[in-house]
Amino acid sequence: MATQPETGQPKKGGVVVLVAALLALIGPATTQLVLTEIPMEESGRKVAVTVSPQAGTATITNISGKQYLRVYLDMIGVATACDGLTGEGIMVGREFTEGQCAQMLVDRLTADGARVMACTPGLALSIPRRDHVRYAALSLGHHVGWPTYCASTMRRQINAGQIRAACTSLTWFNKAGGRVVPGIVARRKREQAICLKDAT
């Protein structure tokens, strides 16, 4: 696994990001969950998140853990930065500020969230008790890509109202580079535990 560069120590205060579009898509509770949990899952860092629906903003404060502001190669050689961001604009040699990383994460989650919500009417904000499964679906869609999520058994089960089964199907996505990765297995189990809060 490549060595991941980090910035210094955890900072006091936090960065303010615009989340109005994300709030409109997935609601305040799910926004709080994704902005808190995805940094932990992607970078192993703990953050405190305060969402202000009225202002359409969130304040994200790094409590502990590494902040990957410089692009690095992940375990399968993919250029990665911030909290697991890959793809467009992420190239070895680039560096980002903490604020840029936070806003890019929100922007990616908004784009992924739009696709996940569009293919999963069973996650609609009008349906009660969907915040936790909505988080799990978006976390999966963000991690494996929305096309993979939208073709998944998990998505079909959510739409059928089979939430417990959907939370189990989530755990099937446990590979990177064609092999089962213990860290991904553990991540899926943590996401499943959150997902199941909507299955009772």
N, C-alpha and C positions, 0 to 999 in steps of 0.2 A: 504494500500500500504506500502511495506517495506521501511524503512529508507535507503537511498542510501548514503554510505560513499563517501566522496570526498577528493581530495587533496586540498592544500592551495589555494592561490590566482592565478589569471591568470599570466602566465609567459611571460617575454620578450623573443624575439627571437622565434624560432620554431624548430620543429623536421623535419628532412629531411627523406623522405621515397622513396623507389624504386617503380615507377609506370609504368615502360616500358611495362609490359604485359597488364596492364589495359588500357594504352593509345592505344596500338595496337588493343584492343578489341572494345573500345567505343569512341576513339578519345579525343583530348584535351578539347574541350568545355564540353562534358559530364563528363569527369574526374573532371574538375573544379567544375561542379555542384554537383556531388555526394559527393565529399570530403568537400564541403562547407555546403550542405543542410542536409546530413545524421547526422552529429554531432548535428545539431540543432533539427532535428526530434527525434533522439534517446535519447539525453541527455539534450537538451535545451540550449546547449552552442553555442556561436558564435565563429567561427574561420575565420582566413584569410588564403587563400590558393594561393600559387604561383606555377603554373605548368611549368616545363621546359621540353618540348618535346625533345629537343636536348640531354639533360642529362638523360632523362628518370626518372626524380625525381619530387617530389612535396615537398614544404615546407609548413607545417601546423602550424599555430600560434594560440594559444588559446587567444581570445580577452576577453571573459567574459563567466561566467557560470561554472558549476561544472565539474570536471574531475573525472570519476568513475574508479579509478585504483584498488580498492578492489572489489572483487566479492560480489554481493548482490542478494537477491531474489526479482524478480519483482512482479507486482500486482497479477500474477497467480502462483507464487512460482517457477519460472524458474530462475536458476542461471545465472546471467547477469553481464557483466563488460564492461568497456570502453564505447564505443558508441553503446550500445545495442547488444553486442556480446554474443551469447549463444552457447551451443553445446560443441563440442570437446575441451578439455583443460580448460573449464570455470567451475570451481568448487569452492564452498564456502570455504573460507580460503586462496585462492590465491590472490596475488597482482601482478600488472604489472607496468612497467614504462610508462611514456607518449609515449616514442618512440616505445615500444612494442605494446601499444594500437593502435597507428597510423598505424604501419606496419601490425598488425593483421586485422585492418579494410580494408586496401588496399588488403590484401591477400584474405579476404572473398569476397570483392566486385569483385575481379578478378575471383574467382571461380564461384560466382553467375552470374557474367556478361557473362562468357563463356556459361553457360547453357541458360540464357535468350536470348543471341544473337543467339545461335544455334537453338532455337525453334521459333525465330521471325525473319525470313529473311526480313520482312518489316522494320526492324531497321538497316539494313546494312549501313555501313559508306558511301557507294557509292550513297545512296539515299539522296537528299537534304532535309533540314528542318526536321531533325529527332533528333537533340540534346536534345530538351526538353522532347519529348515523350520517348526517350531512357532513359533519367534520371528517368522519372516517372515509367517506366517499371522495371528498375533495382532497384529503391528504393522499389517498391512493392515486387519484387522477393527476395530482401534481407530481407524484413520485414516478409513476410508470407512464404517464402521458394520457391525456383525455381520450384519444382514440381507443387505447387498450381498455381503459375503464368503461367506455361506452359500449364496448363489445362484450363486456364481462357478465358472468353469471350473477355477480353481486348486484349489478345495475338492474338486471331482470327481476331478481328477487325483491329488491326495494320497491320496484314498480308494482309488484304483485302483493306488497304488504307483508312479505316474509322477512321481517327484520332480523330475527335470530339467525336464520339460515344465511342471510346476506352478510352478517357479521362473521360467520364462519368462512364463507367464500372469500372474504377479504384475505384470509391467511394463506390462500393458495399462491399469492404473489410474493414468492420468497427467494427469487433468483436474481443474480447479476452476472452477466457474461456467460449465461447458460448453466450456472451452478448454484446450488443452494448456499446462501450466505447466512451464517448464524446471526449476524447483526440485523439483517433484514427479517429473519424469522422472529427475532425479539421485537423488532419494530411493529410487525404485523400483529403480534400478540398484544402489545400495548394499545394499538389502535382498536383491536377487537374488544378489549376491555372497556374502552370509552364507548364504542359503538353499541355494546350490549346494554348500556344504560337506557337506551330507547326500546329495548326488547322485552321489558317486564310489564 
